Amino acid sequence: MKDDKSAIKSTTVIDQDDNAPQDKTRRKLIKGAAVATAAAASSGLITGFPMIWAQNIKNITLRQFGTGVSNLNAVSEKCKEDLGFNLQLTSLDSDSVTQRAVTQPGSYDIADIEYWICKKVFPAKVLQPLDTSRLKLFDKISPLFINGKLTPDSPIAQGTAPHTVGFVEGRDSTKFASSPTDWMTLIPTIYNADTLGIRPDLINRPIKNWSDIMDPAFKGKASILNIPSIGIMDAAMICESMGAVSYADKGNMTKEEIDKTIAVLIEAKKQGQFRAFWKSFDESVNLMASGEVVIQSMWSPAVAAVRSRGIPCVYQPLEEGYRAWGGGLGLASHLSGLELDAAYEYLDWYLSGWVGAYLNRQGYYSAAPETSKAFMTENEWDFWIDGKPAASDILSPTGQLMEKAGAVRDGGSYWDRMGSVACWNSVMDENKYMLRKWNEFIVS
């Protein structure tokens, strides 16, 4: 906790044109008012350097933690450049993120978490509901996070779809709302549609289904990820594709469905189907790049990382669709005053386009697609979002070659990929039972 800072009270700014509070003026204050304050201080009008917002914004440090997917140094550096305050980042694995969010609420100001984790975290009252009226770019957020539909006619996928845990009923509520309200749990930032990664140079037949990972031809060269709440979803996609298990809702399995799913995995493991069970991005990259594994659960940037080594790797579209995930930023309950104002300014900035474009260039998607377009070249937008052939080479955010001219993104356009989501990462009602059974599989 940082009690000395949290005691600072924010100042409401009045726009003289309509005499109404204007959140839009905060960014101007951050950059401009410090200059005016310094001038006043030098003239003797101000003594003692009172703790007002503009004078102290440069002393603010917001502590953010989350997974390495989106806790990026480039974001911290750009935040400092654009907003003037410091963003201190800590990267953890998904299970550690959940544990820290609930058990160490005083150790962070901003939680960068996935929506399925939100289902575990928000009821613990460690995060505060977010006032959507303070977000001037709220209307730019993808409808996937508002009502669960990419288009008005889109079906809502199974699992913990972000909109189902995206709002609470009121300012002081921890009960998830059944429809949008003025109070959000997280401001959405990043999401993607996941599938299997393959080494086409080492596989001699087309890969069309999730069940192909169980083909005996890939015995000892297959892998799935060992993050239980995500791995069980991949397992469900596989088992359903095999015809081995029928689910009422893959994202909320019954004990019987969990038992059947784990039984399939244990049998496959006993037969030697799996080479490894990875937990980290780097593990998945190394397994695929080395050729130890030719088909596995994978994340889009990991596929890109393999390709960057000059090794063929494909993020394979599958007939049953994708398993999706989404993340967002939540504010710690203890934030108030100056720090809370700075945090809301950061949320607005995050949605304003630069970060979204950075994430798009990594193969993820921005939660505010329209704003990110202004920070991408036409070629980049055509490749990453519209699914068109690259007119020229596609580079990573750090300038590395990712795709050569003429390449087409695996899975096609944003609408093709996110429109084919079968299930979202999820926390089940029987989560504790699932974790126990998953661990039985891993140690079997």
Buried (B, 14 or more C-beta within 10 A) or exposed (E): EBEEBBEBEBBEBEEEEEEEEBBEBBBEBBEEBBEEBBEEBEEEEBEEEEBBBBBBBEEBEBBBBBBEBBBBEEBBEBBEEBBBBBBEBBBBBBBEBBBBBBEEBEEBBBBBBBBBBBBBBBBEEBBBBBEBEBBBBBEBBBEBBBBBBBEEEBEBBBBBBBBBBBBBBEEEBBEBBEEBBBBBBBBBBBBBBBBBBBBEEBBEEEBEBBBBBBBEEBBBBBBBBBBBBBBBBBBBBBBBBBEBBEBEBBBBBBEEBBBBBBBBBBEBBEEEBBBBBBBBBEBBBBBBBEEBBBBBBBBBBBBBBBBBEEBEBBBBBBEBBBBBBBBBBBBBBBBBBBBBBBBBBBBBBBBBBBBBBBBBBBBBBBBBBBBBBEBBEEBBBBBBBBBBEBBEEBBBBEEEEBBEEEBEBBBBBBBBBBBBBBBBBBBBEBBEBBBEBBEEBEEE
